[in-house]
Amino acid sequence: MQNINPLFILQPLVVIAFSVALMLYWYKKRHFHANIWLFTLIAYGGAIALKYVIQIPTIDAAKSLANPFILGAYYGVQTVFLEVGLAYAIAYYAFKRGSLERKDAEAYGSGLAFWENAVLLSALSLVNLVAYYIILSGSGSIADLTYNQLITNAPGLFASNSEALAGVGIGVLERISSGMLHIAWGYLCAMAVLYRNKKLFLIALPMGLVDFLVPFASQSPILFEVVVFALALLSVFVAWYATKKVAPQVNPDQSTPSSTEAATFPP
């Protein structure tokens, strides 16, 4: 019996490794508070839960309009107000509790990226792919049933090595783009709270509109990934530039910013 191509397992492994390494880097660099893990989980998890609450009764109606622009707006507005908006709200709550300091800002954005890319979209995918590979390596009714389901619903998993590597590359690029976007708007939300500068939050909000492009992805997958990656790079640059202009810099060993230096992102 044909098995899935094990090269697909590389994608979640690479994304998880990258996401974990980034968080470890910020911990070594900034020594951020451990509760940032919890606050970013609440911010991201709450946003995703609210998306489900909204989409379960409405997604079919939105798709039935057969208008990608309306569907794109449907996705984009949710991301703006739920993911970016809740990231700001939780950062504000953490700050009021005395649990958010300048040294936590980069980790706050990276934490949002971690929960989406390393946990929700990669850890679960890794478990599934490994399970499929193990099941199809054996025999019996379970293997036969699994094979029939996959060959019908996910035939791409049986692709050749060259096709699999191309798919892995595109998938990793997509997760990197997603990570940069979450880092950018999460960092801006944290800095907006820390420096009581709502302009930074207003700069972060439009970044969520990237999900407007989702309905157009199937028309040209490569172009879609390139455009999203470019927007992600732009978002990171905007986050760095905006905070450089309005926020003073802090020594990594300090918990409060000095008034004489300019902030950098990343350092």
HELIX and SHEET records of a PDB file:
HELIX    1   1 PRO A    6  ILE A    9  5                                   4    
HELIX    2   2 LEU A   10  ARG A   30  1                                  21    
HELIX    3   3 ILE A   36  SER A   64  1                                  29    
HELIX    4   4 PRO A   68  GLN A   78  1                                  11    
HELIX    5   5 THR A   79  VAL A   84  3                                   6    
HELIX    6   6 GLY A   85  LYS A   96  1                                  12    
HELIX    7   7 ARG A  102  ASP A  104  5                                   3    
HELIX    8   8 ALA A  105  ALA A  113  1                                   9    
HELIX    9   9 PHE A  114  ALA A  123  3                                  10    
HELIX   10  10 LEU A  124  LEU A  136  1                                  13    
HELIX   11  11 SER A  141  ASN A  153  1                                  13    
HELIX   12  12 PRO A  155  PHE A  158  5                                   4    
HELIX   13  13 ASN A  161  LEU A  194  1                                  34    
HELIX   14  14 LYS A  198  ALA A  204  1                                   7    
HELIX   15  15 LEU A  205  GLN A  219  5                                  15    
HELIX   16  16 PRO A  221  VAL A  246  1                                  26    
END                                                                             
